[in-house]
Amino acid sequence: MAPSGRIPRVPRVPGRDDTAGGRPGREPQQPSRERPAPPASPGAAHDAGRPPSSARVTVRSGPKVTLLGSAEPDPSAGDSDAGAPPADAAPAHDGPAPRKRPRPALSELSALAGLRRTQDPARPPDGSADVLAFPEPPRRRRRRRLLLAAAIAAALVAGLFAVLLFTPLVAVRSITVQGTHLLTVQQVEGALAPVRGRPLATVGTDEVGRLLGQFVQVKSVRARAVPPETLVVEVVERVPVALVKQGQKLLVVDGDGVVLGEARDTSQYAVPVIDGSAMPMGQAVFKAVTAVLAALPSDVLAQLATASAQSPDSVQLKLADGRSVVWGNADDRELKAKVLAALMKASTTPQKGQSPVQVFDVSTPRHPVTR
């Protein structure tokens, strides 16, 4: 046979291309079993069917997020794996696929979250990691400001106390005395000389009372500081209620029977005179009389001439105009004093045809008698 100009067809031997890609109409390629499918990424469950991201995110304990660099592809992976679906890919649905919210790219994470990219001091020199600094939460910022303000206030208060207690800037330089009648201001200021020059806040009522305790005329005291340098001392003195005649002496006593001093004469104090020879001081009778005199108003006390008693239950008073008062015992002193004051006021304007009152009997204050 004569040779023709055509090249004879050589039968095609199945090769790698046929097994990898496959021609149309040929048997489908079997998945390679030499390498298992790569593990699913953390976001695969959220975005089914989407290939895993090329970068990983590691969350540290604190307000920072570290972005690790892109993972290097496995050079040993062949082209045969390029077309293989992910191992955790969601099965296909018959209907339309649900619309999913697209995940932002890693390059847009800083802009979307309003973060400030800072350089981590611990970042390797090859630039494989960045640090994103979150802004401080408002609650933590307010808490830090409150703590700072509280610390500053505490420091200021401590400094103020230190100035008041340990420095002479606020010291006692002047003393004001109030309420003295039996004592003179010079006597009180002289007794308080040890507190001059001391910090004003360290001088209190207890110390002032201890310094003035040497005077029997002082019943109680109260001290208060008036910055920057004044100490005000309010003195409550004992009130004289009688003059006790002992020989040639006239002793001034108060309602507790405490001797407050001596009087020059009976006109120095507007109080009655007690015969000390008939009622020795310190006995129950003397204490009953002084207790009765202490309960009387000052205007009634000023009208008395003498006071006497044979027993604690038989106290009698003598007025300067000659009238007398039957008091009885020392019980119900306040009520008896009010009744006596009312009777004496009513006796100044006697009714027509009624004789003047000479005796006021208040021994039973709820049923007084005048005669």
JODAGI-V559867 format. One record per backbone hydrogen bond with DSSP energy under -0.5 kcal/mol. CO is the residue of the C=O (numbers start at 1). NH is the residue of the N-H. Records with the same first field share a line. If there is no record, write none. Layout:
CO: NH ; NH
This chain:
15: 19
16: 20
17: 21 ; 22
23: 26
41: 44
43: 47
46: 48
47: 50
54: 71
56: 68
58: 60 ; 66
60: 62
62: 64
63: 134
64: 60
65: 67 ; 132
66: 58 ; 68
67: 130
73: 75
74: 77
78: 81
79: 82 ; 83
81: 84
86: 89
105: 108
106: 109
108: 112
109: 113
110: 114 ; 115
115: 117
116: 118 ; 133
118: 120 ; 131
120: 123
124: 127
128: 69
130: 67
131: 118 ; 133
132: 65 ; 134
133: 116
137: 141
138: 142
139: 143
140: 144
141: 145
142: 146
143: 147
144: 148
145: 149
146: 150
147: 151
148: 152
149: 153
150: 154
151: 155
152: 156
153: 157
154: 158
155: 159
156: 160
157: 161
158: 162
159: 163
160: 164
161: 165
162: 166
163: 167
164: 201
167: 170
168: 171
169: 171
170: 200
171: 173
172: 197
174: 231
175: 177
176: 233
178: 235
184: 188
185: 189
186: 190
187: 191
188: 192
190: 193
192: 195
193: 196
195: 198
198: 172
199: 202
200: 203
202: 204
204: 208
205: 209
206: 210
207: 211
208: 212
210: 213
211: 214
212: 215
214: 216
215: 218
217: 219 ; 238
220: 236
222: 234
224: 232
225: 227
226: 229 ; 230
229: 173 ; 174
230: 226 ; 232
231: 176 ; 233
232: 224 ; 234
233: 178 ; 235
234: 222
235: 237
236: 219 ; 220
238: 240
239: 255
241: 272
242: 244 ; 253
243: 245 ; 274
244: 246 ; 251
245: 276
246: 249
249: 246 ; 251
250: 263
251: 244 ; 253
252: 260 ; 261
253: 241 ; 242
254: 257
258: 254 ; 260
261: 252
265: 268
269: 271
272: 243
273: 307
274: 245 ; 276
275: 278 ; 279
280: 283
283: 287
284: 288
285: 289
286: 290
287: 291
288: 292
289: 293
290: 294
291: 295
292: 295 ; 296
293: 296
297: 301
298: 302
300: 303
301: 304
303: 320
305: 273
306: 318
308: 316
311: 314
314: 310
315: 327 ; 328
316: 308
317: 325
318: 305 ; 306
319: 322
323: 319
324: 360
325: 317 ; 327
326: 362
328: 315
330: 333
332: 336
333: 337
334: 338
335: 339
336: 340
337: 341
338: 342
339: 343
340: 344
341: 345
342: 346
343: 347
345: 348
346: 349
351: 354
358: 324
359: 361 ; 371
360: 326 ; 362
361: 369
363: 365
364: 367
365: 368
369: 361
